[in-house]
């Protein structure tokens, strides 16, 4: 398991992305993706060390991240890329995690599956299936 990215809910991808570039020296690492399953627009930004931020903007009034944005947005989740996706999800659920939706393919990861889980004392974590 390795940290893949940090997810941040933002009101506007372009505005926040510009701030990431101007203040932190980050650069876009992807195009803007529309994920109809998650009902979000996302874009990845990278720093000089290769660390990724995923900027997440609601794409519909019923997007799962609208509630986060109403509370001010900001840090949403940590995403870990896992080798044995099914086993890791199963073990994490057995340890007391609560699913935050169904396992689903992700547009931004070329259809690799993702799972969002609420972990006790750790909040929201995303697992993405390794390449």
C-alpha positions in Angstrom: 0.0 0.0 0.0 1.3 3.4 -0.9 -0.1 6.9 -0.7 -1.3 7.9 -4.1 -2.9 11.3 -3.5 -4.6 13.7 -1.1 -8.1 14.6 -2.1 -9.4 18.2 -1.6 -12.9 19.4 -2.2 -13.0 22.8 -3.9 -15.7 25.1 -5.2 -13.9 25.8 -8.5 -11.2 23.6 -10.0 -9.7 26.5 -12.1 -9.5 29.0 -9.3 -8.0 26.5 -6.8 -5.7 25.1 -9.4 -4.4 28.5 -10.3 -3.7 29.1 -6.6 -1.8 25.8 -6.3 0.4 26.9 -9.2 0.9 30.4 -8.1 1.6 29.8 -4.4 2.8 26.2 -4.2 4.5 25.7 -7.6 2.3 22.8 -8.5 1.4 22.0 -12.1 -1.5 20.1 -13.7 -0.9 16.4 -14.0 -4.1 15.5 -15.8 -7.0 16.9 -17.8 -10.2 17.6 -16.0 -12.2 14.3 -15.6 -15.9 14.1 -15.2 -16.9 11.1 -13.0 -20.6 10.4 -13.5 -20.6 7.7 -10.8 -19.2 10.0 -8.1 -20.9 13.1 -9.7 -17.7 15.2 -9.5 -15.1 16.9 -11.8 -11.6 16.2 -10.7 -8.1 17.2 -11.7 -4.7 16.1 -10.4 -1.9 18.5 -9.6 1.7 17.6 -8.9 4.5 19.1 -6.9 8.2 18.9 -7.9 8.6 15.7 -5.8 5.8 13.9 -7.7 3.2 14.2 -4.9 -0.4 14.4 -6.1 -3.3 16.5 -5.0 -6.7 15.6 -6.4 -8.9 18.6 -6.7 -12.6 17.6 -6.5 -15.5 19.9 -7.6 -19.2 18.9 -7.4 -20.7 18.2 -10.8 -24.3 18.0 -9.7 -26.4 19.3 -6.8 -26.6 15.8 -5.4 -22.9 15.1 -5.6 -21.6 13.3 -2.5 -19.1 16.2 -1.9 -21.7 19.0 -1.8 -22.0 18.5 2.0 -18.3 18.9 2.4 -18.3 22.0 0.3 -21.1 23.5 2.4 -18.9 23.1 5.4 -16.1 25.0 3.7 -14.5 22.2 1.6 -10.9 21.3 2.0 -9.2 18.0 2.9 -11.5 15.2 2.0 -9.5 12.0 1.9 -6.2 10.2 1.6 -6.0 7.7 -1.3 -3.9 4.6 -1.1 -3.0 2.4 -4.1 -3.3 -1.2 -3.0 -2.0 -4.4 -4.7 -4.6 -6.8 -3.5 -7.7 -4.6 -3.7 -10.4 -7.0 -2.8 -8.5 -8.4 0.1 -7.5 -5.0 1.5 -11.1 -3.8 1.3 -12.4 -7.0 3.0 -9.8 -6.7 5.8 -10.5 -3.0 6.3 -14.2 -3.7 6.6 -13.6 -6.5 9.1 -11.5 -4.1 11.2 -14.5 -1.8 11.5 -14.5 0.5 8.5 -17.8 1.7 7.1 -18.3 1.7 3.3 -19.1 5.2 2.0 -20.6 3.8 -1.2 -20.2 0.8 -3.5 -16.9 -0.3 -5.1 -16.9 1.3 -8.5 -14.7 1.9 -11.6 -13.1 5.3 -11.7 -12.8 7.4 -14.9 -9.6 9.1 -13.6 -7.9 5.7 -13.1 -8.8 4.2 -16.5 -11.6 2.0 -15.0 -9.5 0.7 -12.1 -11.8 0.2 -9.1 -12.0 2.5 -6.1 -13.5 2.1 -2.6 -14.3 4.9 -0.2 -14.3 3.8 3.4 -14.7 5.7 6.7 -12.1 4.4 9.1 -12.5 4.8 12.9 -10.4 7.7 14.0 -9.0 8.3 10.5 -12.0 9.6 8.6 -12.4 9.0 4.8 -9.9 6.9 3.0 -9.9 5.8 -0.7 -8.4 2.6 -2.0 -7.5 2.4 -5.6 -6.7 -0.8 -7.4 -3.0 -1.0 -8.4 -2.1 -1.0 -12.1 
